[in-house]
Amino acid sequence: IQIYILSRISPYSRRNTGSSEEDKNMYSLGNSFWFIISTLMIQGCDSSPANVSSRIIAGFWWFFALIITITYTANLASFFTVRGMEIPIESLEQLSRQTAISYGTVKGSSLEDFFEAQAALGHLTYKPMWEFMSLSSPDPQVSSPEKGYERTKNGSYVFLWDYPVHQYQMKLDCDFVVIGSKFNRKDYAFALQKTSPYLEVFTESFLRITETGELSKIRERWFEQKSTCDDGGGSIGSGVTIESVAGVFYIIIIGIMIGLFAAIGEGIWSKYMTSPNKKTVTITHSSKPPSRCATAVSDPNTSCAI
């Protein structure tokens, strides 16, 4: 729209300087939209604007179209690449129905006791999982959480452990991702004797930090802090957002402002050049030889006729 407006008001546009009807209608409203669309699709254009203000806007628009095209192409390639890297297991039920990928937890932990107890009750999901973890060779169980993460990183292994620890590990290492929903929900607690003098102190302290929001700040500090990963950690690819490409929109706005100032400058310059008060000096040079009458004053014997 601005290219159309500038083509009408700029004294140096094709509409105001062109000699043919084609030049005068080169940047009508429809042709201006066609110019924008063709450059966005990197198909070129029939002709470029003649006035400087429209050329400035066109240059900024070309830069905008280039960045948008490159960003879209890169994101599309990333999308198809990520689709080829989809995780084959998305839930605990899927994990229990396959044996190609090994899985386990820390040996002697409360989570191992949970699987054993649920298997004794005949749970449809936990029973086959416990049988796999207790009978498979090599042993899928690990001696510590560190060994579990190390084995997971080597590939073809799923480490079952506390979700808060998983969540924190994802913030530190971008190679990990948590799949499935939470199970065996339990709360962390401090164990004290009933007659302990610290029982009331702990209770009052926890109530105080909960009411004042200090507990939420601690959780945010250790579990919701900004990840070292570019995509937020634990996610498999992320799309392009408006925030990530906001810079190019600022650039096009700057280009529009510069184009407006350039159009004002063109109008002022045109009025100055066509002003009737502007003095002009004309120098004429004649190639004819000087008349002999010019020497009559100094030579009395020479006659001169006019």
C-alpha positions in Angstrom: 0.0 0.0 0.0 2.8 2.4 0.8 4.5 1.7 -2.5 1.2 2.6 -4.2 0.9 5.8 -2.2 4.5 6.9 -2.8 4.1 6.2 -6.5 1.3 8.7 -6.6 2.8 11.5 -4.4 6.5 11.2 -5.3 7.4 13.6 -8.2 10.1 11.2 -9.4 7.9 8.0 -9.6 7.0 6.3 -12.9 3.5 7.6 -12.7 4.6 11.2 -12.6 7.6 11.0 -15.0 6.6 8.2 -17.4 5.6 9.0 -20.9 3.4 6.0 -21.7 0.2 4.7 -20.1 2.0 1.5 -19.1 4.6 3.5 -17.1 1.8 5.6 -15.4 -0.1 2.4 -14.4 3.0 0.4 -13.5 2.5 0.7 -9.7 -1.3 0.8 -9.4 -2.8 -0.8 -6.3 -3.1 -4.2 -7.9 0.4 -4.1 -9.5 1.9 -3.0 -6.1 0.4 -6.1 -4.4 1.7 -8.2 -7.3 5.2 -6.7 -6.9 5.2 -7.6 -3.1 4.0 -11.1 -3.7 6.4 -11.9 -6.5 9.4 -10.7 -4.5 8.2 -12.6 -1.5 8.1 -15.8 -3.6 11.6 -14.8 -5.0 10.2 -14.7 -8.6 11.5 -11.3 -9.5 9.4 -8.4 -10.8 8.7 -6.8 -14.1 10.4 -3.5 -13.2 11.7 -1.7 -10.1 10.4 1.6 -8.7 12.0 4.7 -10.1 11.7 7.0 -7.1 14.2 6.7 -4.2 11.6 6.4 -1.4 9.9 3.4 -3.0 13.3 1.8 -3.7 14.2 2.1 0.0 11.0 0.3 1.0 11.5 -2.3 -1.7 15.0 -3.0 -0.5 13.9 -3.5 3.1 11.0 -5.7 1.9 13.5 -7.9 -0.1 15.6 -8.3 3.0 12.4 -9.2 5.0 11.4 -11.7 2.3 14.8 -13.3 2.3 15.0 -13.8 6.0 11.4 -15.2 6.2 12.1 -17.6 3.3 15.4 -18.8 4.9 13.7 -19.3 8.3 10.8 -21.2 6.9 13.0 -23.5 4.8 15.3 -24.2 7.8 12.3 -24.9 10.1 10.7 -27.1 7.5 13.8 -29.2 7.1 14.1 -29.4 10.9 10.5 -30.6 11.1 11.0 -33.5 8.7 14.3 -34.4 10.4 12.6 -34.5 13.9 9.8 -36.6 12.5 12.4 -39.2 11.6 13.7 -39.1 15.1 10.5 -39.7 17.0 10.7 -41.8 20.2 9.2 -45.2 19.7 7.9 -45.4 23.3 5.5 -42.8 24.6 4.1 -44.4 27.7 4.8 -47.0 30.5 2.3 -49.4 28.9 4.2 -49.4 25.6 7.4 -50.0 27.4 6.0 -53.0 29.2 4.8 -54.6 25.9 8.2 -54.6 24.2 11.7 -56.1 24.9 13.8 -54.5 22.3 14.7 -51.6 24.6 16.0 -52.4 28.0 14.8 -50.6 31.1 15.4 -50.7 34.8 15.8 -48.7 38.0 18.2 -48.5 41.0 18.8 -51.8 42.7 17.5 -51.9 46.2 15.5 -48.6 45.9 11.9 -48.0 46.9 10.9 -47.9 43.2 12.2 -51.5 42.8 10.2 -52.5 45.8 7.1 -50.8 44.3 7.5 -52.9 41.0 7.9 -56.1 43.0 4.9 -55.4 45.2 2.7 -54.5 42.2 3.8 -57.6 40.4 2.8 -59.8 43.4 -0.7 -58.2 43.1 -0.8 -59.2 39.4 -0.9 -55.7 37.9 -1.2 -55.9 34.1 1.5 -53.3 33.5 3.9 -53.6 36.4 4.0 -57.5 36.5 5.6 -58.0 33.0 8.0 -55.1 33.7 9.1 -56.6 37.0 9.6 -60.0 35.3 11.8 -58.3 32.6 13.9 -56.3 35.2 14.4 -59.3 37.5 15.0 -62.1 34.9 16.8 -60.3 31.9 20.5 -60.7 31.2 22.5 -58.6 31.4 20.9 -57.2 34.5 19.0 -54.0 33.6 19.2 -52.7 37.1 21.8 -50.2 38.0 23.7 -49.5 41.2 23.1 -45.7 41.4 21.2 -42.9 39.5 24.5 -41.7 38.0 25.0 -45.2 36.4 21.4 -45.1 35.2 21.9 -41.8 33.4 25.2 -43.0 32.0 23.6 -46.2 30.7 20.7 -44.2 29.2 23.1 -41.9 27.4 24.8 -44.9 25.8 21.5 -45.8 24.1 18.8 -48.4 24.0 18.0 -48.1 27.7 15.2 -46.4 29.7 16.0 -45.4 33.3 13.1 -45.3 35.7 13.6 -42.9 38.5 12.1 -40.0 40.5 10.5 -37.4 38.3 12.1 -34.3 40.1 15.5 -35.8 39.6 14.7 -36.5 35.9 13.5 -32.9 35.5 16.7 -31.5 37.0 18.8 -33.8 34.9 17.1 -32.5 31.7 18.1 -29.0 32.6 21.7 -30.1 32.8 21.9 -32.4 29.8 20.0 -31.8 26.5 20.4 -35.5 25.5 17.7 -36.6 28.0 13.9 -36.5 27.6 11.2 -37.6 29.9 8.4 -39.7 28.3 5.1 -40.9 29.6 3.0 -39.8 32.6 4.0 -39.9 36.3 3.3 -43.1 38.3 3.8 -44.2 41.9 3.3 -40.6 43.2 4.9 -40.0 46.6 5.8 -36.9 48.6 9.2 -36.2 50.0 9.3 -35.8 53.8 11.7 -35.4 56.7 11.5 -38.3 59.2 11.6 -37.2 62.9 10.8 -38.9 66.1 7.4 -38.1 67.7 9.1 -36.7 70.8 11.8 -34.8 68.8 12.2 -31.1 69.9 12.7 -30.2 66.2 9.2 -31.5 65.1 7.4 -28.2 65.9 10.3 -26.1 64.5 10.2 -28.0 61.1 6.4 -27.8 60.9 6.3 -24.1 61.6 9.2 -23.4 59.2 7.5 -25.3 56.3 4.2 -23.5 56.9 6.0 -20.2 56.9 7.9 -20.7 53.6 4.8 -22.1 52.0 2.6 -19.1 53.0 5.3 -16.5 52.0 6.0 -18.1 48.6 9.6 -19.0 49.5 9.0 -22.6 48.7 7.8 -21.7 45.2 10.9 -19.6 44.7 13.1 -22.5 45.7 11.3 -24.8 43.3 11.6 -22.2 40.5 15.3 -21.8 41.2 16.2 -25.5 41.0 13.6 -27.0 38.6 12.2 -24.2 36.5 15.3 -22.2 35.8 16.3 -21.5 32.2 17.8 -24.5 30.6 21.2 -24.7 29.1 19.6 -26.2 26.0 18.6 -23.9 23.1 15.1 -25.4 22.9 14.3 -25.4 26.6 15.7 -28.9 27.4 14.0 -32.3 27.1 12.0 -31.4 24.0 12.4 -32.7 20.6 12.5 -29.7 18.3 10.6 -26.4 18.5 8.8 -24.3 16.0 9.4 -20.8 14.9 7.5 -18.3 17.0 6.7 -14.6 16.4 9.2 -13.7 19.2 12.0 -15.5 17.3 11.5 -13.5 14.1 10.3 -10.2 15.6 13.5 -8.6 14.5 12.6 -8.7 10.8 9.3 -7.1 11.5 11.1 -4.3 13.2 13.3 -3.9 10.2 10.4 -3.6 7.8 8.8 -1.0 10.1 12.1 1.0 10.1 12.2 0.7 6.3 8.7 2.1 6.0 9.7 5.1 8.2 12.8 5.7 6.2 10.8 5.5 3.0 8.4 8.1 4.3 11.2 10.5 5.2 12.7 9.9 1.8 9.4 10.8 0.1 9.2 14.0 2.0 12.8 14.8 1.0 11.9 14.1 -2.7 8.9 16.5 -2.5 11.0 19.3 -0.9 13.8 18.8 -3.5 11.3 18.8 -6.4 9.8 22.1 -5.2 13.3 23.6 -4.8 14.3 22.6 -8.3 11.1 24.0 -9.9 11.0 27.2 -7.8 10.5 30.4 -10.0 12.8 32.3 -7.6 15.7 30.0 -8.4 18.4 32.0 -10.4 20.0 30.5 -13.4 23.1 31.6 -15.2 23.5 30.8 -18.9 26.9 31.1 -20.7 26.9 31.2 -24.5 30.0 30.6 -26.5 30.3 31.8 -30.1 32.7 30.2 -32.6 32.6 33.1 -35.1 35.7 35.2 -35.5 35.6 38.7 -33.9 34.4 41.5 -36.2 36.9 43.9 -37.6 34.7 46.7 -36.3 36.1 45.9 -33.0 39.5 47.4 -34.1 38.1 50.5 -35.8 38.6 52.6 -32.8 42.3 52.0 -32.8 42.8 52.0 -36.6 41.5 55.2 -38.3 42.2 53.8 -41.8 39.8 51.0 -41.3 36.2 51.5 -42.4 33.4 49.5 -40.9 30.0 48.9 -42.3 27.0 47.7 -40.3 
